[in-house]
Amino acid sequence: FDTRSEIQFNETAQTPWFSYTGMDGAVHEVWFEDVRSVRARLALVREFGLAGISIWTVNMRNRAGLEVLESEFSSEKIV
């Protein structure tokens, strides 16, 4: 199913998103993470001096985002 949607970037949320109209006529919004949004989240870790974070993913399609995380912080995979 190809939506041919243009990816937008919400500056306030620091998150990419797009919308499309499904075959049923309903409008759907999809928000997701990319390198820019991961960097923005990691900046908050430093800004607020957080002791740690957790990331959950269904798949590994955002490998670039995980590489940003691994380059800036030590990480431990818990399964």
mmCIF file of the N, C-alpha and C atoms, coordinates in Angstrom:
data_MODEL
# 
_entry.id   MODEL 
# 
loop_
_atom_site.group_PDB 
_atom_site.id 
_atom_site.type_symbol 
_atom_site.label_atom_id 
_atom_site.label_alt_id 
_atom_site.label_comp_id 
_atom_site.label_asym_id 
_atom_site.label_entity_id 
_atom_site.label_seq_id 
_atom_site.pdbx_PDB_ins_code 
_atom_site.Cartn_x 
_atom_site.Cartn_y 
_atom_site.Cartn_z 
_atom_site.occupancy 
_atom_site.B_iso_or_equiv 
_atom_site.pdbx_formal_charge 
_atom_site.auth_seq_id 
_atom_site.auth_comp_id 
_atom_site.auth_asym_id 
_atom_site.auth_atom_id 
_atom_site.pdbx_PDB_model_num 
ATOM 1   N N  . PHE A 1 1  ? 0.848   -1.169 0.000  1.00 0.00 ? 1  PHE A N  1 
ATOM 2   C CA . PHE A 1 1  ? 0.000   0.000  0.000  1.00 0.00 ? 1  PHE A CA 1 
ATOM 3   C C  . PHE A 1 1  ? 0.895   1.234  0.000  1.00 0.00 ? 1  PHE A C  1 
ATOM 4   N N  . ASP A 1 2  ? 0.949   1.938  -1.096 1.00 0.00 ? 2  ASP A N  1 
ATOM 5   C CA . ASP A 1 2  ? 1.800   3.117  -1.248 1.00 0.00 ? 2  ASP A CA 1 
ATOM 6   C C  . ASP A 1 2  ? 0.963   4.372  -1.042 1.00 0.00 ? 2  ASP A C  1 
ATOM 7   N N  . THR A 1 3  ? 1.286   5.151  -0.015 1.00 0.00 ? 3  THR A N  1 
ATOM 8   C CA . THR A 1 3  ? 0.489   6.342  0.291  1.00 0.00 ? 3  THR A CA 1 
ATOM 9   C C  . THR A 1 3  ? 0.948   7.561  -0.503 1.00 0.00 ? 3  THR A C  1 
ATOM 10  N N  . ARG A 1 4  ? 2.178   7.532  -1.001 1.00 0.00 ? 4  ARG A N  1 
ATOM 11  C CA . ARG A 1 4  ? 2.766   8.685  -1.694 1.00 0.00 ? 4  ARG A CA 1 
ATOM 12  C C  . ARG A 1 4  ? 2.649   9.959  -0.847 1.00 0.00 ? 4  ARG A C  1 
ATOM 13  N N  . SER A 1 5  ? 2.767   9.778  0.451  1.00 0.00 ? 5  SER A N  1 
ATOM 14  C CA . SER A 1 5  ? 2.640   10.896 1.384  1.00 0.00 ? 5  SER A CA 1 
ATOM 15  C C  . SER A 1 5  ? 3.985   11.577 1.572  1.00 0.00 ? 5  SER A C  1 
ATOM 16  N N  . GLU A 1 6  ? 3.939   12.872 1.808  1.00 0.00 ? 6  GLU A N  1 
ATOM 17  C CA . GLU A 1 6  ? 5.144   13.633 2.081  1.00 0.00 ? 6  GLU A CA 1 
ATOM 18  C C  . GLU A 1 6  ? 5.393   13.628 3.584  1.00 0.00 ? 6  GLU A C  1 
ATOM 19  N N  . ILE A 1 7  ? 6.609   13.306 3.978  1.00 0.00 ? 7  ILE A N  1 
ATOM 20  C CA . ILE A 1 7  ? 6.958   13.299 5.396  1.00 0.00 ? 7  ILE A CA 1 
ATOM 21  C C  . ILE A 1 7  ? 7.117   14.743 5.862  1.00 0.00 ? 7  ILE A C  1 
ATOM 22  N N  . GLN A 1 8  ? 6.443   15.064 6.947  1.00 0.00 ? 8  GLN A N  1 
ATOM 23  C CA . GLN A 1 8  ? 6.507   16.379 7.584  1.00 0.00 ? 8  GLN A CA 1 
ATOM 24  C C  . GLN A 1 8  ? 7.390   16.251 8.830  1.00 0.00 ? 8  GLN A C  1 
ATOM 25  N N  . PHE A 1 9  ? 7.788   17.376 9.412  1.00 0.00 ? 9  PHE A N  1 
ATOM 26  C CA . PHE A 1 9  ? 8.532   17.350 10.670 1.00 0.00 ? 9  PHE A CA 1 
ATOM 27  C C  . PHE A 1 9  ? 7.914   18.377 11.600 1.00 0.00 ? 9  PHE A C  1 
ATOM 28  N N  . ASN A 1 10 ? 7.431   17.914 12.752 1.00 0.00 ? 10 ASN A N  1 
ATOM 29  C CA . ASN A 1 10 ? 6.817   18.786 13.741 1.00 0.00 ? 10 ASN A CA 1 
ATOM 30  C C  . ASN A 1 10 ? 7.919   19.337 14.631 1.00 0.00 ? 10 ASN A C  1 
ATOM 31  N N  . GLU A 1 11 ? 8.179   20.634 14.538 1.00 0.00 ? 11 GLU A N  1 
ATOM 32  C CA . GLU A 1 11 ? 9.273   21.255 15.294 1.00 0.00 ? 11 GLU A CA 1 
ATOM 33  C C  . GLU A 1 11 ? 9.033   21.224 16.804 1.00 0.00 ? 11 GLU A C  1 
ATOM 34  N N  . THR A 1 12 ? 7.793   21.371 17.223 1.00 0.00 ? 12 THR A N  1 
ATOM 35  C CA . THR A 1 12 ? 7.493   21.357 18.654 1.00 0.00 ? 12 THR A CA 1 
ATOM 36  C C  . THR A 1 12 ? 7.761   19.984 19.256 1.00 0.00 ? 12 THR A C  1 
ATOM 37  N N  . ALA A 1 13 ? 7.263   18.943 18.605 1.00 0.00 ? 13 ALA A N  1 
ATOM 38  C CA . ALA A 1 13 ? 7.446   17.572 19.099 1.00 0.00 ? 13 ALA A CA 1 
ATOM 39  C C  . ALA A 1 13 ? 8.786   16.990 18.682 1.00 0.00 ? 13 ALA A C  1 
ATOM 40  N N  . GLN A 1 14 ? 9.470   17.666 17.740 1.00 0.00 ? 14 GLN A N  1 
ATOM 41  C CA . GLN A 1 14 ? 10.733  17.168 17.191 1.00 0.00 ? 14 GLN A CA 1 
ATOM 42  C C  . GLN A 1 14 ? 10.568  15.741 16.655 1.00 0.00 ? 14 GLN A C  1 
ATOM 43  N N  . THR A 1 15 ? 9.497   15.533 15.891 1.00 0.00 ? 15 THR A N  1 
ATOM 44  C CA . THR A 1 15 ? 9.148   14.206 15.409 1.00 0.00 ? 15 THR A CA 1 
ATOM 45  C C  . THR A 1 15 ? 8.625   14.265 13.974 1.00 0.00 ? 15 THR A C  1 
ATOM 46  N N  . PRO A 1 16 ? 9.064   13.326 13.123 1.00 0.00 ? 16 PRO A N  1 
ATOM 47  C CA . PRO A 1 16 ? 8.519   13.257 11.769 1.00 0.00 ? 16 PRO A CA 1 
ATOM 48  C C  . PRO A 1 16 ? 7.159   12.562 11.767 1.00 0.00 ? 16 PRO A C  1 
ATOM 49  N N  . TRP A 1 17 ? 6.348   12.893 10.755 1.00 0.00 ? 17 TRP A N  1 
ATOM 50  C CA . TRP A 1 17 ? 5.027   12.291 10.645 1.00 0.00 ? 17 TRP A CA 1 
ATOM 51  C C  . TRP A 1 17 ? 4.529   12.444 9.209  1.00 0.00 ? 17 TRP A C  1 
ATOM 52  N N  . PHE A 1 18 ? 3.520   11.680 8.883  1.00 0.00 ? 18 PHE A N  1 
ATOM 53  C CA . PHE A 1 18 ? 2.825   11.854 7.613  1.00 0.00 ? 18 PHE A CA 1 
ATOM 54  C C  . PHE A 1 18 ? 1.385   11.420 7.795  1.00 0.00 ? 18 PHE A C  1 
ATOM 55  N N  . SER A 1 19 ? 0.546   11.824 6.873  1.00 0.00 ? 19 SER A N  1 
ATOM 56  C CA . SER A 1 19 ? -0.851  11.399 6.908  1.00 0.00 ? 19 SER A CA 1 
ATOM 57  C C  . SER A 1 19 ? -1.230  10.844 5.554  1.00 0.00 ? 19 SER A C  1 
ATOM 58  N N  . TYR A 1 20 ? -2.227  9.996  5.569  1.00 0.00 ? 20 TYR A N  1 
ATOM 59  C CA . TYR A 1 20 ? -2.730  9.428  4.321  1.00 0.00 ? 20 TYR A CA 1 
ATOM 60  C C  . TYR A 1 20 ? -4.189  9.050  4.504  1.00 0.00 ? 20 TYR A C  1 
ATOM 61  N N  . THR A 1 21 ? -4.867  8.914  3.390  1.00 0.00 ? 21 THR A N  1 
ATOM 62  C CA . THR A 1 21 ? -6.250  8.468  3.399  1.00 0.00 ? 21 THR A CA 1 
ATOM 63  C C  . THR A 1 21 ? -6.265  7.001  3.006  1.00 0.00 ? 21 THR A C  1 
ATOM 64  N N  . GLY A 1 22 ? -6.805  6.164  3.892  1.00 0.00 ? 22 GLY A N  1 
ATOM 65  C CA . GLY A 1 22 ? -6.849  4.727  3.654  1.00 0.00 ? 22 GLY A CA 1 
ATOM 66  C C  . GLY A 1 22 ? -7.890  4.364  2.614  1.00 0.00 ? 22 GLY A C  1 
ATOM 67  N N  . MET A 1 23 ? -7.880  3.118  2.240  1.00 0.00 ? 23 MET A N  1 
ATOM 68  C CA . MET A 1 23 ? -8.835  2.639  1.240  1.00 0.00 ? 23 MET A CA 1 
ATOM 69  C C  . MET A 1 23 ? -10.272 2.748  1.741  1.00 0.00 ? 23 MET A C  1 
ATOM 70  N N  . ASP A 1 24 ? -10.431 2.839  3.069  1.00 0.00 ? 24 ASP A N  1 
ATOM 71  C CA . ASP A 1 24 ? -11.766 2.991  3.647  1.00 0.00 ? 24 ASP A CA 1 
ATOM 72  C C  . ASP A 1 24 ? -12.213 4.445  3.717  1.00 0.00 ? 24 ASP A C  1 
ATOM 73  N N  . GLY A 1 25 ? -11.343 5.381  3.266  1.00 0.00 ? 25 GLY A N  1 
ATOM 74  C CA . GLY A 1 25 ? -11.668 6.800  3.280  1.00 0.00 ? 25 GLY A CA 1 
ATOM 75  C C  . GLY A 1 25 ? -11.275 7.513  4.557  1.00 0.00 ? 25 GLY A C  1 
ATOM 76  N N  . ALA A 1 26 ? -10.802 6.778  5.560  1.00 0.00 ? 26 ALA A N  1 
ATOM 77  C CA . ALA A 1 26 ? -10.401 7.380  6.826  1.00 0.00 ? 26 ALA A CA 1 
ATOM 78  C C  . ALA A 1 26 ? -8.993  7.977  6.702  1.00 0.00 ? 26 ALA A C  1 
ATOM 79  N N  . VAL A 1 27 ? -8.804  9.145  7.316  1.00 0.00 ? 27 VAL A N  1 
ATOM 80  C CA . VAL A 1 27 ? -7.498  9.795  7.329  1.00 0.00 ? 27 VAL A CA 1 
ATOM 81  C C  . VAL A 1 27 ? -6.704  9.261  8.514  1.00 0.00 ? 27 VAL A C  1 
ATOM 82  N N  . HIS A 1 28 ? -5.472  8.879  8.255  1.00 0.00 ? 28 HIS A N  1 
ATOM 83  C CA . HIS A 1 28 ? -4.588  8.315  9.281  1.00 0.00 ? 28 HIS A CA 1 
ATOM 84  C C  . HIS A 1 28 ? -3.357  9.202  9.415  1.00 0.00 ? 28 HIS A C  1 
ATOM 85  N N  . GLU A 1 29 ? -2.880  9.390  10.656 1.00 0.00 ? 29 GLU A N  1 
ATOM 86  C CA . GLU A 1 29 ? -1.617  10.076 10.917 1.00 0.00 ? 29 GLU A CA 1 
ATOM 87  C C  . GLU A 1 29 ? -0.635  9.062  11.475 1.00 0.00 ? 29 GLU A C  1 
ATOM 88  N N  . VAL A 1 30 ? 0.586   9.096  10.960 1.00 0.00 ? 30 VAL A N  1 
ATOM 89  C CA . VAL A 1 30 ? 1.635   8.183  11.408 1.00 0.00 ? 30 VAL A CA 1 
ATOM 90  C C  . VAL A 1 30 ? 2.803   9.019  11.925 1.00 0.00 ? 30 VAL A C  1 
ATOM 91  N N  . TRP A 1 31 ? 3.138   8.851  13.194 1.00 0.00 ? 31 TRP A N  1 
ATOM 92  C CA . TRP A 1 31 ? 4.268   9.525  13.821 1.00 0.00 ? 31 TRP A CA 1 
ATOM 93  C C  . TRP A 1 31 ? 5.336   8.470  14.072 1.00 0.00 ? 31 TRP A C  1 
ATOM 94  N N  . PHE A 1 32 ? 6.589   8.811  13.833 1.00 0.00 ? 32 PHE A N  1 
ATOM 95  C CA . PHE A 1 32 ? 7.662   7.824  13.977 1.00 0.00 ? 32 PHE A CA 1 
ATOM 96  C C  . PHE A 1 32 ? 8.956   8.520  14.361 1.00 0.00 ? 32 PHE A C  1 
ATOM 97  N N  . GLU A 1 33 ? 9.963   7.753  14.660 1.00 0.00 ? 33 GLU A N  1 
ATOM 98  C CA . GLU A 1 33 ? 11.267  8.290  15.046 1.00 0.00 ? 33 GLU A CA 1 
ATOM 99  C C  . GLU A 1 33 ? 12.229  8.224  13.868 1.00 0.00 ? 33 GLU A C  1 
ATOM 100 N N  . ASP A 1 34 ? 13.124  9.192  13.794 1.00 0.00 ? 34 ASP A N  1 
ATOM 101 C CA . ASP A 1 34 ? 14.234  9.162  12.846 1.00 0.00 ? 34 ASP A CA 1 
ATOM 102 C C  . ASP A 1 34 ? 15.458  9.721  13.563 1.00 0.00 ? 34 ASP A C  1 
ATOM 103 N N  . VAL A 1 35 ? 16.546  9.930  12.845 1.00 0.00 ? 35 VAL A N  1 
ATOM 104 C CA . VAL A 1 35 ? 17.779  10.397 13.474 1.00 0.00 ? 35 VAL A CA 1 
ATOM 105 C C  . VAL A 1 35 ? 17.560  11.738 14.170 1.00 0.00 ? 35 VAL A C  1 
ATOM 106 N N  . ARG A 1 36 ? 16.819  12.645 13.544 1.00 0.00 ? 36 ARG A N  1 
ATOM 107 C CA . ARG A 1 36 ? 16.578  13.960 14.148 1.00 0.00 ? 36 ARG A CA 1 
ATOM 108 C C  . ARG A 1 36 ? 15.818  13.837 15.462 1.00 0.00 ? 36 ARG A C  1 
ATOM 109 N N  . SER A 1 37 ? 14.797  13.010 15.483 1.00 0.00 ? 37 SER A N  1 
ATOM 110 C CA . SER A 1 37 ? 13.989  12.888 16.702 1.00 0.00 ? 37 SER A CA 1 
ATOM 111 C C  . SER A 1 37 ? 14.758  12.161 17.802 1.00 0.00 ? 37 SER A C  1 
ATOM 112 N N  . VAL A 1 38 ? 15.564  11.176 17.432 1.00 0.00 ? 38 VAL A N  1 
ATOM 113 C CA . VAL A 1 38 ? 16.376  10.483 18.441 1.00 0.00 ? 38 VAL A CA 1 
ATOM 114 C C  . VAL A 1 38 ? 17.380  11.454 19.051 1.00 0.00 ? 38 VAL A C  1 
ATOM 115 N N  . ARG A 1 39 ? 18.016  12.278 18.208 1.00 0.00 ? 39 ARG A N  1 
ATOM 116 C CA . ARG A 1 39 ? 18.959  13.276 18.732 1.00 0.00 ? 39 ARG A CA 1 
ATOM 117 C C  . ARG A 1 39 ? 18.266  14.241 19.689 1.00 0.00 ? 39 ARG A C  1 
ATOM 118 N N  . ALA A 1 40 ? 17.047  14.650 19.344 1.00 0.00 ? 40 ALA A N  1 
ATOM 119 C CA . ALA A 1 40 ? 16.295  15.563 20.211 1.00 0.00 ? 40 ALA A CA 1 
ATOM 120 C C  . ALA A 1 40 ? 15.996  14.905 21.551 1.00 0.00 ? 40 ALA A C  1 
ATOM 121 N N  . ARG A 1 41 ? 15.629  13.621 21.546 1.00 0.00 ? 41 ARG A N  1 
ATOM 122 C CA . ARG A 1 41 ? 15.336  12.914 22.801 1.00 0.00 ? 41 ARG A CA 1 
ATOM 123 C C  . ARG A 1 41 ? 16.609  12.776 23.651 1.00 0.00 ? 41 ARG A C  1 
ATOM 124 N N  . LEU A 1 42 ? 17.714  12.459 22.989 1.00 0.00 ? 42 LEU A N  1 
ATOM 125 C CA . LEU A 1 42 ? 18.968  12.298 23.723 1.00 0.00 ? 42 LEU A CA 1 
ATOM 126 C C  . LEU A 1 42 ? 19.450  13.625 24.303 1.00 0.00 ? 42 LEU A C  1 
ATOM 127 N N  . ALA A 1 43 ? 19.158  14.731 23.621 1.00 0.00 ? 43 ALA A N  1 
ATOM 128 C CA . ALA A 1 43 ? 19.512  16.047 24.159 1.00 0.00 ? 43 ALA A CA 1 
ATOM 129 C C  . ALA A 1 43 ? 18.774  16.291 25.477 1.00 0.00 ? 43 ALA A C  1 
ATOM 130 N N  . LEU A 1 44 ? 17.554  15.784 25.596 1.00 0.00 ? 44 LEU A N  1 
ATOM 131 C CA . LEU A 1 44 ? 16.804  15.928 26.846 1.00 0.00 ? 44 LEU A CA 1 
ATOM 132 C C  . LEU A 1 44 ? 17.446  15.144 27.989 1.00 0.00 ? 44 LEU A C  1 
ATOM 133 N N  . VAL A 1 45 ? 18.051  14.011 27.659 1.00 0.00 ? 45 VAL A N  1 
ATOM 134 C CA . VAL A 1 45 ? 18.745  13.215 28.676 1.00 0.00 ? 45 VAL A CA 1 
ATOM 135 C C  . VAL A 1 45 ? 19.841  14.064 29.309 1.00 0.00 ? 45 VAL A C  1 
ATOM 136 N N  . ARG A 1 46 ? 20.611  14.721 28.469 1.00 0.00 ? 46 ARG A N  1 
ATOM 137 C CA . ARG A 1 46 ? 21.695  15.565 28.984 1.00 0.00 ? 46 ARG A CA 1 
ATOM 138 C C  . ARG A 1 46 ? 21.150  16.810 29.673 1.00 0.00 ? 46 ARG A C  1 
ATOM 139 N N  . GLU A 1 47 ? 20.148  17.457 29.057 1.00 0.00 ? 47 GLU A N  1 
ATOM 140 C CA . GLU A 1 47 ? 19.603  18.690 29.612 1.00 0.00 ? 47 GLU A CA 1 
ATOM 141 C C  . GLU A 1 47 ? 19.053  18.500 31.020 1.00 0.00 ? 47 GLU A C  1 
ATOM 142 N N  . PHE A 1 48 ? 18.378  17.379 31.245 1.00 0.00 ? 48 PHE A N  1 
ATOM 143 C CA . PHE A 1 48 ? 17.760  17.144 32.549 1.00 0.00 ? 48 PHE A CA 1 
ATOM 144 C C  . PHE A 1 48 ? 18.577  16.212 33.434 1.00 0.00 ? 48 PHE A C  1 
ATOM 145 N N  . GLY A 1 49 ? 19.750  15.784 32.970 1.00 0.00 ? 49 GLY A N  1 
ATOM 146 C CA . GLY A 1 49 ? 20.620  14.936 33.774 1.00 0.00 ? 49 GLY A CA 1 
ATOM 147 C C  . GLY A 1 49 ? 19.986  13.613 34.143 1.00 0.00 ? 49 GLY A C  1 
ATOM 148 N N  . LEU A 1 50 ? 19.251  13.027 33.206 1.00 0.00 ? 50 LEU A N  1 
ATOM 149 C CA . LEU A 1 50 ? 18.574  11.760 33.485 1.00 0.00 ? 50 LEU A CA 1 
ATOM 150 C C  . LEU A 1 50 ? 19.585  10.638 33.691 1.00 0.00 ? 50 LEU A C  1 
ATOM 151 N N  . ALA A 1 51 ? 19.274  9.721  34.566 1.00 0.00 ? 51 ALA A N  1 
ATOM 152 C CA . ALA A 1 51 ? 20.169  8.605  34.870 1.00 0.00 ? 51 ALA A CA 1 
ATOM 153 C C  . ALA A 1 51 ? 20.119  7.526  33.793 1.00 0.00 ? 51 ALA A C  1 
ATOM 154 N N  . GLY A 1 52 ? 19.057  7.487  33.013 1.00 0.00 ? 52 GLY A N  1 
ATOM 155 C CA . GLY A 1 52 ? 18.955  6.480  31.971 1.00 0.00 ? 52 GLY A CA 1 
ATOM 156 C C  . GLY A 1 52 ? 17.668  6.629  31.190 1.00 0.00 ? 52 GLY A C  1 
ATOM 157 N N  . ILE A 1 53 ? 17.579  5.889  30.114 1.00 0.00 ? 53 ILE A N  1 
ATOM 158 C CA . ILE A 1 53 ? 16.383  5.876  29.281 1.00 0.00 ? 53 ILE A CA 1 
ATOM 159 C C  . ILE A 1 53 ? 16.118  4.453  28.837 1.00 0.00 ? 53 ILE A C  1 
ATOM 160 N N  . SER A 1 54 ? 14.961  4.231  28.292 1.00 0.00 ? 54 SER A N  1 
ATOM 161 C CA . SER A 1 54 ? 14.603  2.930  27.744 1.00 0.00 ? 54 SER A CA 1 
ATOM 162 C C  . SER A 1 54 ? 14.023  3.150  26.353 1.00 0.00 ? 54 SER A C  1 
ATOM 163 N N  . ILE A 1 55 ? 14.371  2.277  25.441 1.00 0.00 ? 55 ILE A N  1 
ATOM 164 C CA . ILE A 1 55 ? 13.846  2.354  24.077 1.00 0.00 ? 55 ILE A CA 1 
ATOM 165 C C  . ILE A 1 55 ? 13.253  1.013  23.729 1.00 0.00 ? 55 ILE A C  1 
ATOM 166 N N  . TRP A 1 56 ? 12.038  1.037  23.228 1.00 0.00 ? 56 TRP A N  1 
ATOM 167 C CA . TRP A 1 56 ? 11.359  -0.177 22.789 1.00 0.00 ? 56 TRP A CA 1 
ATOM 168 C C  . TRP A 1 56 ? 11.086  -0.036 21.306 1.00 0.00 ? 56 TRP A C  1 
ATOM 169 N N  . THR A 1 57 ? 11.326  -1.076 20.551 1.00 0.00 ? 57 THR A N  1 
ATOM 170 C CA . THR A 1 57 ? 11.075  -1.034 19.114 1.00 0.00 ? 57 THR A CA 1 
ATOM 171 C C  . THR A 1 57 ? 10.480  -2.351 18.654 1.00 0.00 ? 57 THR A C  1 
ATOM 172 N N  . VAL A 1 58 ? 9.612   -2.263 17.675 1.00 0.00 ? 58 VAL A N  1 
ATOM 173 C CA . VAL A 1 58 ? 9.002   -3.461 17.107 1.00 0.00 ? 58 VAL A CA 1 
ATOM 174 C C  . VAL A 1 58 ? 9.971   -4.129 16.143 1.00 0.00 ? 58 VAL A C  1 
ATOM 175 N N  . ASN A 1 59 ? 10.755  -3.306 15.473 1.00 0.00 ? 59 ASN A N  1 
ATOM 176 C CA . ASN A 1 59 ? 11.716  -3.836 14.499 1.00 0.00 ? 59 ASN A CA 1 
ATOM 177 C C  . ASN A 1 59 ? 12.975  -2.983 14.537 1.00 0.00 ? 59 ASN A C  1 
ATOM 178 N N  . MET A 1 60 ? 13.915  -3.297 13.712 1.00 0.00 ? 60 MET A N  1 
ATOM 179 C CA . MET A 1 60 ? 15.177  -2.559 13.695 1.00 0.00 ? 60 MET A CA 1 
ATOM 180 C C  . MET A 1 60 ? 15.284  -1.645 12.475 1.00 0.00 ? 60 MET A C  1 
ATOM 181 N N  . ARG A 1 61 ? 14.180  -1.136 11.992 1.00 0.00 ? 61 ARG A N  1 
ATOM 182 C CA . ARG A 1 61 ? 14.220  -0.284 10.800 1.00 0.00 ? 61 ARG A CA 1 
ATOM 183 C C  . ARG A 1 61 ? 14.860  1.071  11.068 1.00 0.00 ? 61 ARG A C  1 
ATOM 184 N N  . ASN A 1 62 ? 14.878  1.505  12.311 1.00 0.00 ? 62 ASN A N  1 
ATOM 185 C CA . ASN A 1 62 ? 15.490  2.785  12.642 1.00 0.00 ? 62 ASN A CA 1 
ATOM 186 C C  . ASN A 1 62 ? 16.913  2.561  13.131 1.00 0.00 ? 62 ASN A C  1 
ATOM 187 N N  . ARG A 1 63 ? 17.674  1.818  12.396 1.00 0.00 ? 63 ARG A N  1 
ATOM 188 C CA . ARG A 1 63 ? 19.044  1.494  12.785 1.00 0.00 ? 63 ARG A CA 1 
ATOM 189 C C  . ARG A 1 63 ? 19.889  2.750  12.953 1.00 0.00 ? 63 ARG A C  1 
ATOM 190 N N  . ALA A 1 64 ? 19.671  3.751  12.113 1.00 0.00 ? 64 ALA A N  1 
ATOM 191 C CA . ALA A 1 64 ? 20.444  4.989  12.221 1.00 0.00 ? 64 ALA A CA 1 
ATOM 192 C C  . ALA A 1 64 ? 20.199  5.657  13.573 1.00 0.00 ? 64 ALA A C  1 
ATOM 193 N N  . GLY A 1 65 ? 18.955  5.639  14.042 1.00 0.00 ? 65 GLY A N  1 
ATOM 194 C CA . GLY A 1 65 ? 18.639  6.216  15.342 1.00 0.00 ? 65 GLY A CA 1 
ATOM 195 C C  . GLY A 1 65 ? 19.345  5.477  16.464 1.00 0.00 ? 65 GLY A C  1 
ATOM 196 N N  . LEU A 1 66 ? 19.405  4.154  16.365 1.00 0.00 ? 66 LEU A N  1 
ATOM 197 C CA . LEU A 1 66 ? 20.097  3.374  17.379 1.00 0.00 ? 66 LEU A CA 1 
ATOM 198 C C  . LEU A 1 66 ? 21.596  3.627  17.338 1.00 0.00 ? 66 LEU A C  1 
ATOM 199 N N  . GLU A 1 67 ? 22.137  3.871  16.152 1.00 0.00 ? 67 GLU A N  1 
ATOM 200 C CA . GLU A 1 67 ? 23.555  4.180  16.040 1.00 0.00 ? 67 GLU A CA 1 
ATOM 201 C C  . GLU A 1 67 ? 23.874  5.520  16.705 1.00 0.00 ? 67 GLU A C  1 
ATOM 202 N N  . VAL A 1 68 ? 22.967  6.488  16.602 1.00 0.00 ? 68 VAL A N  1 
ATOM 203 C CA . VAL A 1 68 ? 23.147  7.765  17.297 1.00 0.00 ? 68 VAL A CA 1 
ATOM 204 C C  . VAL A 1 68 ? 23.194  7.515  18.800 1.00 0.00 ? 68 VAL A C  1 
ATOM 205 N N  . LEU A 1 69 ? 22.265  6.720  19.300 1.00 0.00 ? 69 LEU A N  1 
ATOM 206 C CA . LEU A 1 69 ? 22.232  6.387  20.723 1.00 0.00 ? 69 LEU A CA 1 
ATOM 207 C C  . LEU A 1 69 ? 23.539  5.730  21.152 1.00 0.00 ? 69 LEU A C  1 
ATOM 208 N N  . GLU A 1 70 ? 23.985  4.733  20.413 1.00 0.00 ? 70 GLU A N  1 
ATOM 209 C CA . GLU A 1 70 ? 25.195  3.999  20.773 1.00 0.00 ? 70 GLU A CA 1 
ATOM 210 C C  . GLU A 1 70 ? 26.443  4.873  20.687 1.00 0.00 ? 70 GLU A C  1 
ATOM 211 N N  . SER A 1 71 ? 26.432  5.882  19.815 1.00 0.00 ? 71 SER A N  1 
ATOM 212 C CA . SER A 1 71 ? 27.611  6.744  19.689 1.00 0.00 ? 71 SER A CA 1 
ATOM 213 C C  . SER A 1 71 ? 27.694  7.769  20.821 1.00 0.00 ? 71 SER A C  1 
ATOM 214 N N  . GLU A 1 72 ? 26.567  8.092  21.446 1.00 0.00 ? 72 GLU A N  1 
ATOM 215 C CA . GLU A 1 72 ? 26.554  9.106  22.482 1.00 0.00 ? 72 GLU A CA 1 
ATOM 216 C C  . GLU A 1 72 ? 26.488  8.560  23.905 1.00 0.00 ? 72 GLU A C  1 
ATOM 217 N N  . PHE A 1 73 ? 25.981  7.348  24.066 1.00 0.00 ? 73 PHE A N  1 
ATOM 218 C CA . PHE A 1 73 ? 25.790  6.767  25.393 1.00 0.00 ? 73 PHE A CA 1 
ATOM 219 C C  . PHE A 1 73 ? 26.185  5.306  25.363 1.00 0.00 ? 73 PHE A C  1 
ATOM 220 N N  . SER A 1 74 ? 26.560  4.783  26.521 1.00 0.00 ? 74 SER A N  1 
ATOM 221 C CA . SER A 1 74 ? 26.740  3.338  26.620 1.00 0.00 ? 74 SER A CA 1 
ATOM 222 C C  . SER A 1 74 ? 25.347  2.731  26.734 1.00 0.00 ? 74 SER A C  1 
ATOM 223 N N  . SER A 1 75 ? 25.158  1.565  26.152 1.00 0.00 ? 75 SER A N  1 
ATOM 224 C CA . SER A 1 75 ? 23.830  0.965  26.187 1.00 0.00 ? 75 SER A CA 1 
ATOM 225 C C  . SER A 1 75 ? 23.919  -0.515 26.545 1.00 0.00 ? 75 SER A C  1 
ATOM 226 N N  . GLU A 1 76 ? 22.830  -1.011 27.055 1.00 0.00 ? 76 GLU A N  1 
ATOM 227 C CA . GLU A 1 76 ? 22.726  -2.407 27.421 1.00 0.00 ? 76 GLU A CA 1 
ATOM 228 C C  . GLU A 1 76 ? 21.410  -2.928 26.880 1.00 0.00 ? 76 GLU A C  1 
ATOM 229 N N  . LYS A 1 77 ? 21.479  -4.017 26.129 1.00 0.00 ? 77 LYS A N  1 
ATOM 230 C CA . LYS A 1 77 ? 20.260  -4.610 25.570 1.00 0.00 ? 77 LYS A CA 1 
ATOM 231 C C  . LYS A 1 77 ? 19.709  -5.611 26.567 1.00 0.00 ? 77 LYS A C  1 
ATOM 232 N N  . ILE A 1 78 ? 18.445  -5.406 26.942 1.00 0.00 ? 78 ILE A N  1 
ATOM 233 C CA . ILE A 1 78 ? 17.771  -6.312 27.854 1.00 0.00 ? 78 ILE A CA 1 
ATOM 234 C C  . ILE A 1 78 ? 16.634  -6.969 27.099 1.00 0.00 ? 78 ILE A C  1 
ATOM 235 N N  . VAL A 1 79 ? 16.606  -8.270 27.104 1.00 0.00 ? 79 VAL A N  1 
ATOM 236 C CA . VAL A 1 79 ? 15.544  -8.990 26.378 1.00 0.00 ? 79 VAL A CA 1 
ATOM 237 C C  . VAL A 1 79 ? 14.618  -9.700 27.322 1.00 0.00 ? 79 VAL A C  1 
# 
